[in-house]
């Protein structure tokens, strides 16, 4: 669910960047630091009856535009990196990069729209205004329900190749796995491995695989922890790192997003071309899990 929302939002932003002839970094800054905030200030100013906040935001952006003449793109790149650092900070409370991106950049803005929209509807005396506001709110709710249905019933992980985990678990972590998983069954070990992986790793596009990493490192770590716990408990099960794609109603989201990123000139296009997750096989059944979209 988290990865799907992240992919949909990222894909939409890349489409916007391509349509307006700019970069992914720049469109992120424009959308999240100007377009969305200006809609909030307009709604807030309507509530207080004075265009104070909108005027303040306009002054700030005029100053930014003047100060960055000739190097606006470079400024956007710097602001985007700082934004990424901010999102990665939430690893301290158990949110990886995908989770913090969805919560801070999707759920929180929608919540703010909901609160401001509610008060605007209460203040509006014109029936048409209320009707439009209620209609927009209903549309947002329907969209959220649609995303949930899509994630639940229309999205799946499809493996194209599988590998044994290729990392050596540190001795201290190995000892904890043996003691903490004693007596667990397969499902409990999978849940444990997901939590322990998120505790061990912080999300970054390029990491060391032991303290930080991307979906490949998350899958490697989770599969290795599963296998060690299975062995310690004498369970006939084996975990593999699966490389594959995310399909939504038959559409290859990875190829779709990465192709848009290539057109936008993003150096991360190759990173989004596929996705790594974990496949656990037992004599009776197989389970697919994605540790990179879990929280600790």
Buried (B, 14 or more C-beta within 10 A) or exposed (E): BBBBBBBBBBBBBBBBBBEEEBBBBBBBBBBBBBEBBBBBBBBBBBEEEEBEBBEEBBEEBEEBEEEBEEEBBEBBBBBBEEBBEEBBEBBEEBBBBBBBBBBBBBEEBEEBBEEBBEEBBEEBEEEEBBEEBEEEBEEBEEEBEEBEEBBEEBBEBBBEEBBEBEBEBEEEBBEBBBEEBEEBEBEEBBEBBBBBBBEBBBBBEEBEBBEBBBBBBBBBBBBBBBBBBBEBBEBEBBBBBBBBBBBBEEEBBBBBBBBBBBEBEBEEBEBBBBBBBBBBBEEEEEBBBBBBBBBB
